[in-house]
Amino acid sequence: MATLVALRDGGRPLPSCAFLMSPYVDLTLSGETLLTKQADDPILTPDGVRLRVPDYVDGADPADPLISPVFADLRGLPPLLIQVGSHEILLSDALRLAATAATADVQVTLEVTPGVPHVFQGFAAALDEADAALDRAAAFLKEQLATQPTRA
């Protein structure tokens, strides 16, 4: 998401769409599910996520929209597909990002899959939900690419 915002702000061409899996878009760690979902999340912990923030922000303000795009103005971005599991501490990041995008008139589809962990799509060989999510993502990408004009 930060790359999309930076490309737009820099006047660079944007991709036709974006597919986000379990986005981590608030490095201020203000999302409520960071705490409310910690018992459900088998992959991420609040302490583990908090430990990595300084590596990414490198002394900058974690609320900077280019660091935490949940605080960015998302107007003019391409259509988004956001997939997230209900059993992850980053659920509120995805929910707030979808709301921010919708408020900015960005076409956004939010899919919350019950009972699955962070980036559950990586378990496609073992989880039917992951296979189905990737099939929906493929359909989204094909649809978006089909609506783009061909470049000479």
N, CA, C and O atoms as a GROMACS GRO file, in nm:
protein
  608
    1MET      N    1   0.082  -0.118   0.000
    1MET     CA    2   0.000   0.000   0.000
    1MET      C    3   0.087   0.125   0.000
    1MET      O    4   0.057   0.221  -0.070
    2ALA      N    5   0.193   0.123   0.077
    2ALA     CA    6   0.281   0.239   0.080
    2ALA      C    7   0.342   0.264  -0.058
    2ALA      O    8   0.359   0.380  -0.098
    3THR      N    9   0.374   0.160  -0.130
    3THR     CA   10   0.428   0.175  -0.264
    3THR      C   11   0.325   0.238  -0.357
    3THR      O   12   0.360   0.325  -0.438
    4LEU      N   13   0.200   0.196  -0.348
    4LEU     CA   14   0.095   0.255  -0.431
    4LEU      C   15   0.081   0.404  -0.403
    4LEU      O   16   0.071   0.485  -0.496
    5VAL      N   17   0.080   0.440  -0.275
    5VAL     CA   18   0.068   0.582  -0.238
    5VAL      C   19   0.188   0.660  -0.290
    5VAL      O   20   0.172   0.770  -0.344
    6ALA      N   21   0.307   0.605  -0.275
    6ALA     CA   22   0.429   0.674  -0.322
    6ALA      C   23   0.429   0.689  -0.474
    6ALA      O   24   0.468   0.793  -0.526
    7LEU      N   25   0.387   0.586  -0.544
    7LEU     CA   26   0.380   0.596  -0.690
    7LEU      C   27   0.282   0.705  -0.732
    7LEU      O   28   0.313   0.788  -0.818
    8ARG      N   29   0.164   0.705  -0.672
    8ARG     CA   30   0.064   0.806  -0.706
    8ARG      C   31   0.116   0.945  -0.675
    8ARG      O   32   0.106   1.035  -0.758
    9ASP      N   33   0.172   0.963  -0.556
    9ASP     CA   34   0.223   1.095  -0.516
    9ASP      C   35   0.338   1.141  -0.604
    9ASP      O   36   0.359   1.261  -0.623
   10GLY      N   37   0.413   1.046  -0.657
   10GLY     CA   38   0.525   1.080  -0.744
   10GLY      C   39   0.486   1.094  -0.891
   10GLY      O   40   0.572   1.114  -0.977
   11GLY      N   41   0.357   1.084  -0.920
   11GLY     CA   42   0.311   1.098  -1.057
   11GLY      C   43   0.350   0.981  -1.146
   11GLY      O   44   0.352   0.994  -1.269
   12ARG      N   45   0.380   0.869  -1.087
   12ARG     CA   46   0.421   0.750  -1.162
   12ARG      C   47   0.299   0.668  -1.201
   12ARG      O   48   0.194   0.680  -1.138
   13PRO      N   49   0.310   0.585  -1.302
   13PRO     CA   50   0.199   0.497  -1.340
   13PRO      C   51   0.167   0.399  -1.227
   13PRO      O   52   0.256   0.351  -1.156
   14LEU      N   53   0.039   0.372  -1.212
   14LEU     CA   54  -0.007   0.278  -1.110
   14LEU      C   55  -0.044   0.145  -1.175
   14LEU      O   56  -0.082   0.143  -1.292
   15PRO      N   57  -0.034   0.037  -1.102
   15PRO     CA   58  -0.082  -0.090  -1.157
   15PRO      C   59  -0.234  -0.085  -1.172
   15PRO      O   60  -0.300   0.004  -1.119
   16SER      N   61  -0.287  -0.180  -1.244
   16SER     CA   62  -0.431  -0.181  -1.270
   16SER      C   63  -0.511  -0.217  -1.146
   16SER      O   64  -0.630  -0.185  -1.137
   17CYS      N   65  -0.448  -0.282  -1.049
   17CYS     CA   66  -0.517  -0.322  -0.926
   17CYS      C   67  -0.412  -0.369  -0.825
   17CYS      O   68  -0.292  -0.375  -0.855
   18ALA      N   69  -0.460  -0.403  -0.707
   18ALA     CA   70  -0.370  -0.458  -0.605
   18ALA      C   71  -0.444  -0.564  -0.525
   18ALA      O   72  -0.561  -0.547  -0.490
   19PHE      N   73  -0.375  -0.671  -0.496
   19PHE     CA   74  -0.426  -0.782  -0.415
   19PHE      C   75  -0.343  -0.784  -0.287
   19PHE      O   76  -0.221  -0.803  -0.291
   20LEU      N   77  -0.409  -0.765  -0.174
   20LEU     CA   78  -0.340  -0.758  -0.045
   20LEU      C   79  -0.382  -0.875   0.044
   20LEU      O   80  -0.501  -0.898   0.065
   21MET      N   81  -0.284  -0.946   0.094
   21MET     CA   82  -0.310  -1.056   0.187
   21MET      C   83  -0.266  -1.012   0.326
   21MET      O   84  -0.149  -0.982   0.349
   22SER      N   85  -0.363  -1.010   0.418
   22SER     CA   86  -0.334  -0.978   0.558
   22SER      C   87  -0.244  -0.855   0.571
   22SER      O   88  -0.136  -0.864   0.630
   23PRO      N   89  -0.287  -0.741   0.519
   23PRO     CA   90  -0.197  -0.624   0.517
   23PRO      C   91  -0.162  -0.572   0.656
   23PRO      O   92  -0.245  -0.567   0.747
   24TYR      N   93  -0.037  -0.534   0.669
   24TYR     CA   94   0.018  -0.473   0.790
   24TYR      C   95   0.039  -0.326   0.754
   24TYR      O   96   0.144  -0.289   0.702
   25VAL      N   97  -0.060  -0.244   0.783
   25VAL     CA   98  -0.060  -0.106   0.734
   25VAL      C   99  -0.067  -0.002   0.844
   25VAL      O  100  -0.087   0.117   0.816
   26ASP      N  101  -0.050  -0.043   0.968
   26ASP     CA  102  -0.049   0.051   1.081
   26ASP      C  103   0.065   0.017   1.175
   26ASP      O  104   0.050  -0.064   1.266
   27LEU      N  105   0.179   0.081   1.152
   27LEU     CA  106   0.295   0.053   1.236
   27LEU      C  107   0.294   0.131   1.366
   27LEU      O  108   0.388   0.121   1.445
   28THR      N  109   0.186   0.210   1.390
   28THR     CA  110   0.167   0.268   1.523
   28THR      C  111   0.109   0.163   1.617
   28THR      O  112   0.105   0.183   1.739
   29LEU      N  113   0.064   0.055   1.561
   29LEU     CA  114   0.008  -0.058   1.636
   29LEU      C  115  -0.115  -0.017   1.717
   29LEU      O  116  -0.130  -0.056   1.833
   30SER      N  117  -0.201   0.063   1.656
   30SER     CA  118  -0.320   0.112   1.726
   30SER      C  119  -0.444   0.029   1.699
   30SER      O  120  -0.551   0.059   1.753
   31GLY      N  121  -0.433  -0.073   1.617
   31GLY     CA  122  -0.550  -0.156   1.587
   31GLY      C  123  -0.593  -0.238   1.707
   31GLY      O  124  -0.511  -0.298   1.777
   32GLU      N  125  -0.724  -0.242   1.730
   32GLU     CA  126  -0.775  -0.310   1.850
   32GLU      C  127  -0.753  -0.460   1.846
   32GLU      O  128  -0.737  -0.522   1.952
   33THR      N  129  -0.752  -0.521   1.727
   33THR     CA  130  -0.736  -0.666   1.723
   33THR      C  131  -0.593  -0.711   1.755
   33THR      O  132  -0.567  -0.830   1.773
   34LEU      N  133  -0.502  -0.617   1.761
   34LEU     CA  134  -0.367  -0.652   1.805
   34LEU      C  135  -0.374  -0.719   1.941
   34LEU      O  136  -0.297  -0.810   1.971
   35LEU      N  137  -0.468  -0.674   2.023
   35LEU     CA  138  -0.487  -0.732   2.156
   35LEU      C  139  -0.602  -0.831   2.161
   35LEU      O  140  -0.590  -0.937   2.221
   36THR      N  141  -0.714  -0.797   2.097
   36THR     CA  142  -0.833  -0.880   2.111
   36THR      C  143  -0.823  -1.013   2.037
   36THR      O  144  -0.896  -1.106   2.070
   37LYS      N  145  -0.734  -1.025   1.941
   37LYS     CA  146  -0.719  -1.150   1.865
   37LYS      C  147  -0.590  -1.225   1.898
   37LYS      O  148  -0.559  -1.325   1.834
   38GLN      N  149  -0.515  -1.179   1.998
   38GLN     CA  150  -0.386  -1.243   2.023
   38GLN      C  151  -0.399  -1.389   2.066
   38GLN      O  152  -0.311  -1.469   2.036
   39ALA      N  153  -0.507  -1.424   2.135
   39ALA     CA  154  -0.525  -1.564   2.175
   39ALA      C  155  -0.564  -1.652   2.056
   39ALA      O  156  -0.545  -1.773   2.060
   40ASP      N  157  -0.616  -1.591   1.950
   40ASP     CA  158  -0.660  -1.666   1.832
   40ASP      C  159  -0.552  -1.681   1.726
   40ASP      O  160  -0.558  -1.772   1.644
   41ASP      N  161  -0.453  -1.593   1.727
   41ASP     CA  162  -0.354  -1.588   1.621
   41ASP      C  163  -0.239  -1.684   1.650
   41ASP      O  164  -0.162  -1.663   1.743
   42PRO      N  165  -0.227  -1.792   1.569
   42PRO     CA  166  -0.120  -1.888   1.594
   42PRO      C  167   0.014  -1.848   1.534
   42PRO      O  168   0.114  -1.918   1.552
   43ILE      N  169   0.018  -1.736   1.461
   43ILE     CA  170   0.140  -1.700   1.388
   43ILE      C  171   0.206  -1.574   1.442
   43ILE      O  172   0.326  -1.573   1.469
   44LEU      N  173   0.128  -1.467   1.459
   44LEU     CA  174   0.183  -1.339   1.502
   44LEU      C  175   0.148  -1.310   1.648
   44LEU      O  176   0.044  -1.354   1.699
   45THR      N  177   0.237  -1.235   1.713
   45THR     CA  178   0.210  -1.188   1.848
   45THR      C  179   0.230  -1.037   1.851
   45THR      O  180   0.308  -0.983   1.772
   46PRO      N  181   0.161  -0.968   1.941
   46PRO     CA  182   0.184  -0.823   1.951
   46PRO      C  183   0.330  -0.790   1.978
   46PRO      O  184   0.384  -0.696   1.919
   47ASP      N  185   0.394  -0.866   2.066
   47ASP     CA  186   0.536  -0.839   2.096
   47ASP      C  187   0.624  -0.863   1.974
   47ASP      O  188   0.718  -0.787   1.950
   48GLY      N  189   0.595  -0.967   1.899
   48GLY     CA  190   0.674  -0.996   1.780
   48GLY      C  191   0.660  -0.887   1.674
   48GLY      O  192   0.759  -0.848   1.612
   49VAL      N  193   0.539  -0.838   1.655
   49VAL     CA  194   0.517  -0.731   1.558
   49VAL      C  195   0.583  -0.602   1.608
   49VAL      O  196   0.648  -0.532   1.530
   50ARG      N  197   0.566  -0.572   1.734
   50ARG     CA  198   0.623  -0.450   1.795
   50ARG      C  199   0.776  -0.452   1.783
   50ARG      O  200   0.837  -0.348   1.759
   51LEU      N  201   0.836  -0.566   1.799
   51LEU     CA  202   0.981  -0.581   1.792
   51LEU      C  203   1.037  -0.542   1.655
   51LEU      O  204   1.150  -0.493   1.646
   52ARG      N  205   0.958  -0.563   1.548
   52ARG     CA  206   1.006  -0.536   1.412
   52ARG      C  207   0.983  -0.393   1.365
   52ARG      O  208   1.042  -0.351   1.265
   53VAL      N  209   0.898  -0.317   1.434
   53VAL     CA  210   0.865  -0.181   1.390
   53VAL      C  211   0.991  -0.095   1.373
   53VAL      O  212   1.004  -0.032   1.268
   54PRO      N  213   1.084  -0.089   1.470
   54PRO     CA  214   1.202  -0.004   1.452
   54PRO      C  215   1.285  -0.040   1.328
   54PRO      O  216   1.347   0.048   1.268
   55ASP      N  217   1.287  -0.166   1.291
   55ASP     CA  218   1.362  -0.206   1.172
   55ASP      C  219   1.304  -0.142   1.046
   55ASP      O  220   1.377  -0.105   0.954
   56TYR      N  221   1.172  -0.129   1.042
   56TYR     CA  222   1.106  -0.074   0.924
   56TYR      C  223   1.105   0.078   0.925
   56TYR      O  224   1.132   0.140   0.822
   57VAL      N  225   1.075   0.139   1.040
   57VAL     CA  226   1.061   0.284   1.042
   57VAL      C  227   1.194   0.357   1.052
   57VAL      O  228   1.203   0.473   1.012
   58ASP      N  229   1.297   0.292   1.104
   58ASP     CA  230   1.432   0.349   1.110
   58ASP      C  231   1.434   0.490   1.168
   58ASP      O  232   1.497   0.581   1.114
   59GLY      N  233   1.363   0.507   1.279
   59GLY     CA  234   1.364   0.635   1.349
   59GLY      C  235   1.260   0.734   1.300
   59GLY      O  236   1.242   0.839   1.363
   60ALA      N  237   1.191   0.704   1.193
   60ALA     CA  238   1.087   0.794   1.140
   60ALA      C  239   0.959   0.777   1.223
   60ALA      O  240   0.949   0.689   1.308
   61ASP      N  241   0.863   0.862   1.196
   61ASP     CA  242   0.735   0.857   1.265
   61ASP      C  243   0.651   0.743   1.208
   61ASP      O  244   0.619   0.744   1.089
   62PRO      N  245   0.615   0.644   1.289
   62PRO     CA  246   0.537   0.532   1.238
   62PRO      C  247   0.398   0.573   1.187
   62PRO      O  248   0.334   0.496   1.116
   63ALA      N  249   0.352   0.692   1.223
   63ALA     CA  250   0.222   0.741   1.175
   63ALA      C  251   0.232   0.807   1.037
   63ALA      O  252   0.130   0.845   0.980
   64ASP      N  253   0.352   0.821   0.984
   64ASP     CA  254   0.370   0.877   0.849
   64ASP      C  255   0.291   0.790   0.752
   64ASP      O  256   0.306   0.668   0.754
   65PRO      N  257   0.207   0.850   0.668
   65PRO     CA  258   0.126   0.771   0.576
   65PRO      C  259   0.205   0.681   0.480
   65PRO      O  260   0.152   0.582   0.430
   66LEU      N  261   0.331   0.714   0.455
   66LEU     CA  262   0.413   0.627   0.371
   66LEU      C  263   0.471   0.509   0.450
   66LEU      O  264   0.529   0.418   0.392
   67ILE      N  265   0.455   0.513   0.580
   67ILE     CA  266   0.495   0.401   0.665
   67ILE      C  267   0.371   0.322   0.708
   67ILE      O  268   0.372   0.199   0.709
   68SER      N  269   0.267   0.394   0.743
   68SER     CA  270   0.140   0.334   0.785
   68SER      C  271   0.029   0.384   0.692
   68SER      O  272  -0.039   0.482   0.724
   69PRO      N  273   0.012   0.319   0.579
   69PRO     CA  274  -0.082   0.369   0.479
   69PRO      C  275  -0.228   0.373   0.523
   69PRO      O  276  -0.312   0.430   0.453
   70VAL      N  277  -0.260   0.315   0.636
   70VAL     CA  278  -0.397   0.326   0.686
   70VAL      C  279  -0.431   0.472   0.716
   70VAL      O  280  -0.548   0.509   0.725
   71PHE      N  281  -0.328   0.556   0.733
   71PHE     CA  282  -0.346   0.699   0.760
   71PHE      C  283  -0.331   0.785   0.634
   71PHE      O  284  -0.338   0.908   0.641
   72ALA      N  285  -0.311   0.722   0.519
   72ALA     CA  286  -0.288   0.796   0.394
   72ALA      C  287  -0.420   0.836   0.328
   72ALA      O  288  -0.525   0.778   0.355
   73ASP      N  289  -0.410   0.935   0.243
   73ASP     CA  290  -0.518   0.970   0.152
   73ASP      C  291  -0.507   0.870   0.037
   73ASP      O  292  -0.407   0.870  -0.035
   74LEU      N  293  -0.606   0.788   0.019
   74LEU     CA  294  -0.598   0.681  -0.080
   74LEU      C  295  -0.668   0.715  -0.212
   74LEU      O  296  -0.678   0.631  -0.301
   75ARG      N  297  -0.716   0.839  -0.225
   75ARG     CA  298  -0.784   0.878  -0.348
   75ARG      C  299  -0.697   0.852  -0.471
   75ARG      O  300  -0.576   0.876  -0.470
   76GLY      N  301  -0.762   0.802  -0.575
   76GLY     CA  302  -0.692   0.781  -0.701
   76GLY      C  303  -0.618   0.649  -0.712
   76GLY      O  304  -0.553   0.624  -0.814
   77LEU      N  305  -0.627   0.564  -0.611
   77LEU     CA  306  -0.559   0.436  -0.619
   77LEU      C  307  -0.644   0.337  -0.698
   77LEU      O  308  -0.766   0.356  -0.710
   78PRO      N  309  -0.582   0.234  -0.752
   78PRO     CA  310  -0.655   0.135  -0.831
   78PRO      C  311  -0.742   0.046  -0.742
   78PRO      O  312  -0.729   0.049  -0.619
   79PRO      N  313  -0.829  -0.034  -0.802
   79PRO     CA  314  -0.912  -0.127  -0.724
   79PRO      C  315  -0.826  -0.218  -0.637
   79PRO      O  316  -0.717  -0.260  -0.674
   80LEU      N  317  -0.880  -0.248  -0.519
   80LEU     CA  318  -0.811  -0.331  -0.421
   80LEU      C  319  -0.893  -0.454  -0.386
   80LEU      O  320  -1.015  -0.446  -0.374
   81LEU      N  321  -0.827  -0.565  -0.369
   81LEU     CA  322  -0.885  -0.684  -0.307
   81LEU      C  323  -0.804  -0.708  -0.181
   81LEU      O  324  -0.683  -0.730  -0.188
   82ILE      N  325  -0.871  -0.706  -0.067
   82ILE     CA  326  -0.805  -0.729   0.061
   82ILE      C  327  -0.860  -0.858   0.119
   82ILE      O  328  -0.981  -0.870   0.140
   83GLN      N  329  -0.773  -0.953   0.145
   83GLN     CA  330  -0.812  -1.078   0.210
   83GLN      C  331  -0.741  -1.087   0.344
   83GLN      O  332  -0.622  -1.057   0.356
   84VAL      N  333  -0.817  -1.130   0.445
   84VAL     CA  334  -0.763  -1.138   0.580
   84VAL      C  335  -0.837  -1.250   0.654
   84VAL      O  336  -0.952  -1.281   0.623
   85GLY      N  337  -0.770  -1.309   0.751
   85GLY     CA  338  -0.834  -1.412   0.834
   85GLY      C  339  -0.891  -1.352   0.960
   85GLY      O  340  -0.840  -1.252   1.011
   86SER      N  341  -0.996  -1.412   1.010
   86SER     CA  342  -1.058  -1.361   1.134
   86SER      C  343  -0.974  -1.393   1.257
   86SER      O  344  -0.998  -1.336   1.364
   87HIS      N  345  -0.877  -1.483   1.244
   87HIS     CA  346  -0.795  -1.523   1.358
   87HIS      C  347  -0.656  -1.463   1.351
   87HIS      O  348  -0.556  -1.533   1.372
   88GLU      N  349  -0.650  -1.333   1.322
   88GLU     CA  350  -0.517  -1.272   1.320
   88GLU      C  351  -0.519  -1.134   1.384
   88GLU      O  352  -0.619  -1.062   1.379
   89ILE      N  353  -0.407  -1.099   1.443
   89ILE     CA  354  -0.399  -0.972   1.515
   89ILE      C  355  -0.402  -0.852   1.421
   89ILE      O  356  -0.426  -0.740   1.465
   90LEU      N  357  -0.377  -0.873   1.292
   90LEU     CA  358  -0.381  -0.763   1.196
   90LEU      C  359  -0.517  -0.746   1.130
   90LEU      O  360  -0.530  -0.671   1.033
   91LEU      N  361  -0.618  -0.814   1.180
   91LEU     CA  362  -0.753  -0.801   1.124
   91LEU      C  363  -0.798  -0.656   1.121
   91LEU      O  364  -0.853  -0.611   1.020
   92SER      N  365  -0.777  -0.582   1.228
   92SER     CA  366  -0.822  -0.442   1.230
   92SER      C  367  -0.747  -0.356   1.129
   92SER      O  368  -0.802  -0.258   1.080
   93ASP      N  369  -0.622  -0.390   1.096
   93ASP     CA  370  -0.552  -0.317   0.991
   93ASP      C  371  -0.629  -0.330   0.859
   93ASP      O  372  -0.650  -0.231   0.789
   94ALA      N  373  -0.668  -0.451   0.826
   94ALA     CA  374  -0.741  -0.475   0.701
   94ALA      C  375  -0.877  -0.407   0.702
   94ALA      O  376  -0.917  -0.347   0.602
   95LEU      N  377  -0.948  -0.415   0.813
   95LEU     CA  378  -1.080  -0.352   0.823
   95LEU      C  379  -1.071  -0.201   0.807
   95LEU      O  380  -1.150  -0.140   0.734
   96ARG      N  381  -0.974  -0.140   0.875
   96ARG     CA  382  -0.959   0.005   0.867
   96ARG      C  383  -0.909   0.049   0.729
   96ARG      O  384  -0.949   0.154   0.679
   97LEU      N  385  -0.821  -0.030   0.669
   97LEU     CA  386  -0.773   0.003   0.535
   97LEU      C  387  -0.889   0.000   0.435
   97LEU      O  388  -0.902   0.089   0.351
   98ALA      N  389  -0.972  -0.100   0.444
   98ALA     CA  390  -1.087  -0.110   0.353
   98ALA      C  391  -1.180   0.010   0.372
   98ALA      O  392  -1.229   0.066   0.274
   99ALA      N  393  -1.204   0.049   0.496
   99ALA     CA  394  -1.290   0.165   0.522
   99ALA      C  395  -1.227   0.293   0.470
   99ALA      O  396  -1.297   0.377   0.413
  100THR      N  397  -1.097   0.308   0.488
  100THR     CA  398  -1.027   0.427   0.439
  100THR      C  399  -1.034   0.433   0.286
  100THR      O  400  -1.056   0.539   0.229
  101ALA      N  401  -1.015   0.319   0.222
  101ALA     CA  402  -1.021   0.314   0.076
  101ALA      C  403  -1.162   0.347   0.028
  101ALA      O  404  -1.179   0.425  -0.065
  102ALA      N  405  -1.263   0.287   0.089
  102ALA     CA  406  -1.401   0.312   0.047
  102ALA      C  407  -1.438   0.458   0.064
  102ALA      O  408  -1.505   0.516  -0.022
  103THR      N  409  -1.396   0.517   0.173
  103THR     CA  410  -1.424   0.658   0.198
  103THR      C  411  -1.358   0.748   0.094
  103THR      O  412  -1.408   0.856   0.064
  104ALA      N  413  -1.246   0.702   0.038
  104ALA     CA  414  -1.173   0.778  -0.063
  104ALA      C  415  -1.218   0.744  -0.205
  104ALA      O  416  -1.151   0.780  -0.302
  105ASP      N  417  -1.330   0.675  -0.217
  105ASP     CA  418  -1.385   0.636  -0.348
  105ASP      C  419  -1.296   0.542  -0.426
  105ASP      O  420  -1.295   0.543  -0.550
  106VAL      N  421  -1.221   0.459  -0.355
  106VAL     CA  422  -1.142   0.354  -0.419
  106VAL      C  423  -1.228   0.228  -0.420
  106VAL      O  424  -1.288   0.192  -0.319
  107GLN      N  425  -1.234   0.162  -0.535
  107GLN     CA  426  -1.306   0.035  -0.542
  107GLN      C  427  -1.232  -0.065  -0.454
  107GLN      O  428  -1.115  -0.092  -0.477
  108VAL      N  429  -1.300  -0.118  -0.355
  108VAL     CA  430  -1.236  -0.211  -0.263
  108VAL      C  431  -1.328  -0.327  -0.232
  108VAL      O  432  -1.448  -0.309  -0.210
  109THR      N  433  -1.270  -0.446  -0.232
  109THR     CA  434  -1.340  -0.566  -0.190
  109THR      C  435  -1.264  -0.620  -0.070
  109THR      O  436  -1.144  -0.647  -0.077
  110LEU      N  437  -1.336  -0.637   0.039
  110LEU     CA  438  -1.278  -0.692   0.162
  110LEU      C  439  -1.335  -0.830   0.184
  110LEU      O  440  -1.457  -0.848   0.186
  111GLU      N  441  -1.248  -0.927   0.201
  111GLU     CA  442  -1.289  -1.064   0.232
  111GLU      C  443  -1.227  -1.106   0.364
  111GLU      O  444  -1.105  -1.115   0.376
  112VAL      N  445  -1.312  -1.130   0.462
  112VAL     CA  446  -1.266  -1.180   0.592
  112VAL      C  447  -1.307  -1.327   0.599
  112VAL      O  448  -1.426  -1.359   0.600
  113THR      N  449  -1.208  -1.414   0.603
  113THR     CA  450  -1.235  -1.557   0.608
  113THR      C  451  -1.232  -1.604   0.753
  113THR      O  452  -1.131  -1.587   0.821
  114PRO      N  453  -1.342  -1.661   0.800
  114PRO     CA  454  -1.350  -1.704   0.940
  114PRO      C  455  -1.253  -1.817   0.974
  114PRO      O  456  -1.230  -1.908   0.894
  115GLY      N  457  -1.196  -1.808   1.094
  115GLY     CA  458  -1.120  -1.918   1.151
  115GLY      C  459  -0.984  -1.946   1.092
  115GLY      O  460  -0.927  -2.052   1.117
  116VAL      N  461  -0.931  -1.853   1.013
  116VAL     CA  462  -0.800  -1.879   0.952
  116VAL      C  463  -0.698  -1.775   0.999
  116VAL      O  464  -0.734  -1.665   1.039
  117PRO      N  465  -0.568  -1.812   0.993
  117PRO     CA  466  -0.462  -1.724   1.045
  117PRO      C  467  -0.407  -1.628   0.940
  117PRO      O  468  -0.453  -1.624   0.826
  118HIS      N  469  -0.308  -1.554   0.982
  118HIS     CA  470  -0.234  -1.457   0.900
  118HIS      C  471  -0.182  -1.523   0.773
  118HIS      O  472  -0.123  -1.631   0.778
  119VAL      N  473  -0.205  -1.458   0.659
  119VAL     CA  474  -0.163  -1.505   0.527
  119VAL      C  475  -0.197  -1.653   0.508
  119VAL      O  476  -0.112  -1.735   0.471
  120PHE      N  477  -0.322  -1.685   0.537
  120PHE     CA  478  -0.370  -1.823   0.526
  120PHE      C  479  -0.361  -1.877   0.383
  120PHE      O  480  -0.361  -1.998   0.363
  121GLN      N  481  -0.352  -1.787   0.285
  121GLN     CA  482  -0.343  -1.831   0.146
  121GLN      C  483  -0.217  -1.915   0.122
  121GLN      O  484  -0.213  -1.995   0.028
  122GLY      N  485  -0.117  -1.897   0.206
  122GLY     CA  486   0.005  -1.975   0.196
  122GLY      C  487  -0.015  -2.122   0.230
  122GLY      O  488   0.074  -2.204   0.209
  123PHE      N  489  -0.131  -2.156   0.283
  123PHE     CA  490  -0.163  -2.293   0.320
  123PHE      C  491  -0.258  -2.356   0.217
  123PHE      O  492  -0.338  -2.444   0.251
  124ALA      N  493  -0.248  -2.311   0.092
  124ALA     CA  494  -0.342  -2.355  -0.011
  124ALA      C  495  -0.344  -2.506  -0.028
  124ALA      O  496  -0.449  -2.562  -0.059
  125ALA      N  497  -0.233  -2.572  -0.009
  125ALA     CA  498  -0.232  -2.718  -0.025
  125ALA      C  499  -0.302  -2.789   0.090
  125ALA      O  500  -0.338  -2.906   0.078
  126ALA      N  501  -0.322  -2.718   0.202
  126ALA     CA  502  -0.380  -2.782   0.320
  126ALA      C  503  -0.516  -2.727   0.361
  126ALA      O  504  -0.591  -2.795   0.430
  127LEU      N  505  -0.549  -2.604   0.320
  127LEU     CA  506  -0.674  -2.541   0.362
  127LEU      C  507  -0.764  -2.513   0.241
  127LEU      O  508  -0.724  -2.444   0.148
  128ASP      N  509  -0.884  -2.569   0.244
  128ASP     CA  510  -0.980  -2.541   0.137
  128ASP      C  511  -1.009  -2.392   0.127
  128ASP      O  512  -1.027  -2.339   0.017
  129GLU      N  513  -1.013  -2.323   0.242
  129GLU     CA  514  -1.038  -2.179   0.243
  129GLU      C  515  -0.930  -2.102   0.167
  129GLU      O  516  -0.958  -2.002   0.101
  130ALA      N  517  -0.807  -2.150   0.176
  130ALA     CA  518  -0.697  -2.085   0.106
  130ALA      C  519  -0.710  -2.105  -0.045
  130ALA      O  520  -0.689  -2.011  -0.122
  131ASP      N  521  -0.743  -2.226  -0.087
  131ASP     CA  522  -0.764  -2.252  -0.229
  131ASP      C  523  -0.874  -2.161  -0.284
  131ASP      O  524  -0.859  -2.101  -0.390
  132ALA      N  525  -0.985  -2.153  -0.211
  132ALA     CA  526  -1.098  -2.072  -0.256
  132ALA      C  527  -1.060  -1.924  -0.262
  132ALA      O  528  -1.099  -1.853  -0.355
  133ALA      N  529  -0.984  -1.877  -0.162
  133ALA     CA  530  -0.942  -1.736  -0.160
  133ALA      C  531  -0.853  -1.705  -0.279
  133ALA      O  532  -0.868  -1.600  -0.342
  134LEU      N  533  -0.761  -1.794  -0.311
  134LEU     CA  534  -0.673  -1.770  -0.425
  134LEU      C  535  -0.750  -1.776  -0.557
  134LEU      O  536  -0.718  -1.703  -0.651
  135ASP      N  537  -0.851  -1.861  -0.564
  135ASP     CA  538  -0.936  -1.863  -0.684
  135ASP      C  539  -1.009  -1.730  -0.700
  135ASP      O  540  -1.018  -1.677  -0.811
  136ARG      N  541  -1.060  -1.675  -0.589
  136ARG     CA  542  -1.128  -1.545  -0.596
  136ARG      C  543  -1.029  -1.434  -0.634
  136ARG      O  544  -1.063  -1.343  -0.709
  137ALA      N  545  -0.907  -1.442  -0.582
  137ALA     CA  546  -0.804  -1.343  -0.616
  137ALA      C  547  -0.770  -1.352  -0.765
  137ALA      O  548  -0.755  -1.249  -0.831
  138ALA      N  549  -0.758  -1.472  -0.817
  138ALA     CA  550  -0.728  -1.489  -0.960
  138ALA      C  551  -0.840  -1.429  -1.045
  138ALA      O  552  -0.814  -1.364  -1.146
  139ALA      N  553  -0.965  -1.452  -1.005
  139ALA     CA  554  -1.078  -1.396  -1.080
  139ALA      C  555  -1.074  -1.243  -1.075
  139ALA      O  556  -1.099  -1.177  -1.176
  140PHE      N  557  -1.044  -1.186  -0.959
  140PHE     CA  558  -1.033  -1.041  -0.944
  140PHE      C  559  -0.924  -0.986  -1.036
  140PHE      O  560  -0.947  -0.889  -1.108
  141LEU      N  561  -0.808  -1.047  -1.034
  141LEU     CA  562  -0.697  -1.001  -1.116
  141LEU      C  563  -0.730  -1.012  -1.264
  141LEU      O  564  -0.702  -0.920  -1.341
  142LYS      N  565  -0.788  -1.122  -1.305
  142LYS     CA  566  -0.825  -1.139  -1.446
  142LYS      C  567  -0.926  -1.033  -1.488
  142LYS      O  568  -0.914  -0.975  -1.596
  143GLU      N  569  -1.024  -1.008  -1.403
  143GLU     CA  570  -1.126  -0.907  -1.435
  143GLU      C  571  -1.063  -0.769  -1.448
  143GLU      O  572  -1.094  -0.695  -1.542
  144GLN      N  573  -0.976  -0.734  -1.356
  144GLN     CA  574  -0.913  -0.602  -1.360
  144GLN      C  575  -0.822  -0.588  -1.481
  144GLN      O  576  -0.820  -0.483  -1.546
  145LEU      N  577  -0.747  -0.690  -1.511
  145LEU     CA  578  -0.656  -0.685  -1.626
  145LEU      C  579  -0.734  -0.680  -1.757
  145LEU      O  580  -0.690  -0.618  -1.854
  146ALA      N  581  -0.849  -0.744  -1.761
  146ALA     CA  582  -0.931  -0.744  -1.882
  146ALA      C  583  -0.991  -0.607  -1.911
  146ALA      O  584  -1.022  -0.575  -2.026
  147THR      N  585  -1.006  -0.526  -1.809
  147THR     CA  586  -1.067  -0.394  -1.829
  147THR      C  587  -0.964  -0.286  -1.861
  147THR      O  588  -1.000  -0.172  -1.889
  148GLN      N  589  -0.837  -0.322  -1.859
  148GLN     CA  590  -0.732  -0.225  -1.888
  148GLN      C  591  -0.707  -0.216  -2.037
  148GLN      O  592  -0.705  -0.318  -2.106
  149PRO      N  593  -0.687  -0.095  -2.088
  149PRO     CA  594  -0.655  -0.083  -2.231
  149PRO      C  595  -0.517  -0.144  -2.259
  149PRO      O  596  -0.427  -0.138  -2.176
  150THR      N  597  -0.504  -0.202  -2.375
  150THR     CA  598  -0.373  -0.258  -2.413
  150THR      C  599  -0.277  -0.145  -2.448
  150THR      O  600  -0.316  -0.042  -2.502
  151ARG      N  601  -0.152  -0.166  -2.416
  151ARG     CA  602  -0.049  -0.065  -2.442
  151ARG      C  603   0.025  -0.100  -2.570
  151ARG      O  604   0.055  -0.217  -2.597
  152ALA      N  605   0.053   0.000  -2.648
  152ALA     CA  606   0.125  -0.023  -2.774
  152ALA      C  607   0.274  -0.027  -2.751
  152ALA      O  608   0.350  -0.046  -2.846
   0.00000   0.00000   0.00000
